[in-house]
Amino acid sequence: MAKGGFRGGGYSGGGMNMNMVKQAQKMQADMIKMQAEMEEMTFSAQSGGGVVTAVVSGKHELTELTIDPSAVDPEDVEMLQDLIVAAVNEAMRKAEASMSETMSKLTGGLNLGF
């Protein structure tokens, strides 16, 4: 080993690390903004040829349910229940897909576990 060993005590990448911290902070701020925007959005879906319509918020809450009177058959309540479940689930899928797409754009396609 050369006399005096290594000087400076090692790698000093302060400039690069600060850049990464700033980028991470910006991404975090963008994600918070995006989440707030998504929570204000609504997503709707229909089932049974449009006789049942479900609307969910970006918070994944059912906010509206519309049932055409023609879908109400006292002899076939199960069909109506199935139509409601289908419409709500599809609206939820749309909300989730939109959130995933927006998150992917924000993170540049990186999977950060969100």
C-alpha positions in Angstrom: 0.0 0.0 0.0 1.3 3.5 -0.8 2.5 5.6 2.0 -0.4 7.6 3.6 -3.1 5.2 2.4 -6.2 6.6 0.7 -6.8 10.2 1.0 -10.2 11.8 1.5 -11.8 8.8 3.2 -13.6 7.4 0.2 -16.1 8.3 -2.4 -17.8 11.7 -2.2 -20.8 11.6 -4.5 -22.7 14.4 -2.7 -23.8 16.2 -5.9 -25.3 13.0 -7.4 -27.0 12.0 -4.2 -28.7 15.4 -3.8 -29.9 15.2 -7.4 -31.5 11.8 -6.6 -33.1 13.2 -3.4 -34.6 16.1 -5.3 -35.9 13.7 -8.0 -37.4 11.5 -5.3 -39.0 14.5 -3.5 -40.5 15.7 -6.8 -41.8 12.2 -7.6 -43.4 12.1 -4.1 -45.0 15.5 -4.5 -46.3 14.5 -8.0 -47.7 11.2 -6.6 -49.6 13.1 -3.8 -51.0 15.5 -6.4 -52.0 12.6 -8.7 -53.6 10.7 -5.9 -55.7 13.8 -4.9 -56.7 14.2 -8.6 -57.7 10.6 -8.9 -59.8 10.7 -5.8 -61.9 13.5 -7.4 -62.5 11.5 -10.5 -65.5 9.2 -11.1 -65.7 6.0 -13.1 -68.9 4.4 -14.4 -69.9 1.1 -15.9 -73.1 -0.5 -17.1 -74.4 -4.1 -17.1 -77.4 -5.8 -18.6 -77.3 -3.7 -21.7 -77.4 -0.5 -19.7 -80.2 -1.3 -17.2 -77.8 -1.0 -14.3 -75.2 1.7 -14.0 -72.7 2.0 -11.2 -70.5 5.1 -10.5 -67.4 4.8 -8.2 -65.0 7.5 -7.1 -61.3 7.4 -7.3 -61.4 6.5 -3.6 -63.1 3.2 -4.7 -66.4 4.1 -3.2 -69.7 3.5 -4.8 -71.2 6.9 -5.2 -74.2 6.3 -7.5 -76.3 3.3 -8.6 -79.0 3.6 -11.2 -81.4 0.8 -11.9 -83.8 0.9 -14.8 -87.3 -0.2 -13.6 -87.4 -2.8 -16.4 -84.5 -4.7 -14.6 -86.7 -5.1 -11.5 -88.4 -8.5 -11.7 -89.7 -9.8 -8.3 -89.4 -13.3 -9.7 -85.7 -12.9 -10.5 -84.0 -10.9 -7.8 -80.8 -12.9 -8.3 -80.5 -11.5 -11.9 -80.7 -7.9 -10.6 -78.1 -8.7 -7.9 -75.8 -10.1 -10.5 -76.2 -7.1 -12.7 -75.4 -4.8 -9.8 -72.3 -6.7 -8.8 -71.1 -6.8 -12.4 -71.6 -3.0 -12.9 -69.9 -2.2 -9.6 -66.9 -4.5 -10.2 -66.4 -3.1 -13.7 -66.5 0.5 -12.5 -63.9 -0.5 -9.8 -61.7 -2.1 -12.4 -61.9 1.1 -14.5 -60.8 3.1 -11.5 -57.9 0.8 -10.7 -56.8 0.7 -14.4 -56.8 4.5 -14.6 -54.8 4.8 -11.4 -52.3 2.2 -12.5 -51.9 3.9 -15.9 -51.4 7.3 -14.3 -48.9 5.9 -11.8 -47.0 4.2 -14.6 -46.7 7.5 -16.5 -45.5 9.2 -13.3 -42.9 6.6 -12.4 -41.7 6.0 -16.0 -42.9 2.4 -15.9 -41.0 1.5 -12.7 -42.9 -0.8 -10.4 -42.5 0.9 -7.0 -45.0 -1.3 -5.3 -48.0 1.2 -5.4 
